[in-house]
Amino acid sequence: MRPPAPIGVLGGTFDPVHFAHLRLAEEIAEAFDLGQVLMIPAGAPPHRGEPGASGAHRLAMLRLAIEGNPRLLADDRELRRAGTSYMYDTLLELRNESGDRPLCLVMGADAFVQLASWYRWSELFDLAHFIVARRPGYPLEQLAASLPGVLKAQYLRRHSPEPRGLQLAPAGRIFTHELTALDVSATALRGLISRGASLRYLLPDAVIAYIETHGLYREQDARR
C-alpha cells in the first residue's frame, strides 16, 4: 500500500494573492508529488508590517484564486490563532494532526536565506522538510554561499538532490527546485491599485473583481 502523499505548507500574507503564488504552489506540488498544498495566510506576520487587507478579505481572495484546483487548499489556522503568526506553531499543529506523514515547508530562496531570524528556526527541521524555490540562473552554489554560517551548516548537512527522499522521513531534509520565473509582487500590485492601473494578467480575474468590489488597497501604505 502506498503511503500518504506529503503535504506542502505555503505561508504568506497573500496581500493580495497573485499568479506567482499560485504557480509556486502548483509547480512544487507537481514536481514533488505532493498530495496537497496548504496555503496559509498569516494573521500577524512577525517579519513585516500589518497587511493592507484584513484577514477575512485575504482569505476570501485566496479561496477565489484556487477554486477548482483540488490540490490547493486555503487554511485559515493562523487567522484564527491569537498573537503573532509563527511558522513553528503552525507546523507543530500540523505535525500533531498528520502523525508521521511528511510535511514540506515551501518557500522562496530569499526567505530561506533569512531563516535564522525566524522564531525557533532550528526546531523547524524536526517538524518538516524544506522545499526552497530558486529562480532560474540562481545555482545551488550561489544559494549556499549566501547563507549565514549557522544556516549554511544546516543546509550542507540536510540538502538532498533526490525528491523521492521526501517519503523516507517525515521531516528534516532540504530540497530545492528551479521555479518558472514570474516577476510579480504583492507590493507592486498594491502600488498599481493605488494608481488605478490595470491588474489584468497579474492575478486571477475573480480576485481582481473582489478587490474592485470591496475597494481594497486604494491608499497604499508606503511602509509595505
Buried (B, 14 or more C-beta within 10 A) or exposed (E): EEEEBBBBBBBBBBBBBBBBBBBBBBBBBEBBEBEBBBBBBBBBBEEEEEBBBBBEBBBBBBBBBBEEEEBBBBBBBBBEBEEBBBBBBBBBBBBEEBEEBBBBBBBBBEBBBBBBEBBBBEEBBBBBBBBBBBBEEBEBEEBEEBBEEEBBEBBEEBBBEEBEBBBEEBBBBBBBBBBEEBEBEBEEBBBBBBEEEEBEEBBBEEBBEBBEEBEBBEEBEEEB
